[in-house]
Structure formats: C-alpha cells, structure tokens
Amino acid sequence: MDRTESAIISEGEFQAALASLLRKADANDVEVEGGWDCRNGDEHPDWDVMVTEVKKNADAE
C-alpha cells in the first residue's frame, strides 16, 4: 500500500480521506469502532480519536 501523504486543505478533503480510511479498514475486517490516542511528536498536537457506528436512517438509503 502506498503510504505517501498528500496535503488535506479543507474539511471536505479531511472527511473524504477519513471515510476512505474507515471503509478500507472495515473491508479488511479491522475493528474501527473504539478510541485511540494519536501521538504526533513535539511539532504537532496530539489527538484523542473516537469512532462509533451510526445507524443509517431508513429514509436516507
């Protein structure tokens, strides 16, 4: 898998990249629901990430 990073310069790009990452993990049976600490070294802020499954609205399908 290619690990090169590209710039994410908008909220829309961030949401698209996050959705892609979650779909790829789910397709490969990686448990995506839960919480993680994302430590980024001294130059960047650390993040606490929480992922929960959202039930789809029957009307939205």
C-alpha positions, 0 to 999 in steps of 0.5 A: 500500500502506498503510504505517501501523504498528500496535503488535506486543505479543507474539511471536505478533503479531511472527511473524504480521506477519513471515510476512505480510511474507515471503509478500507479498514472495515473491508479488511475486517479491522475493528474501527469502532473504539478510541485511540490516542494519536501521538504526533511528536513535539511539532504537532498536537496530539489527538484523542480519536473516537469512532462509533457506528451510526445507524443509517436512517431508513429514509436516507438509503 
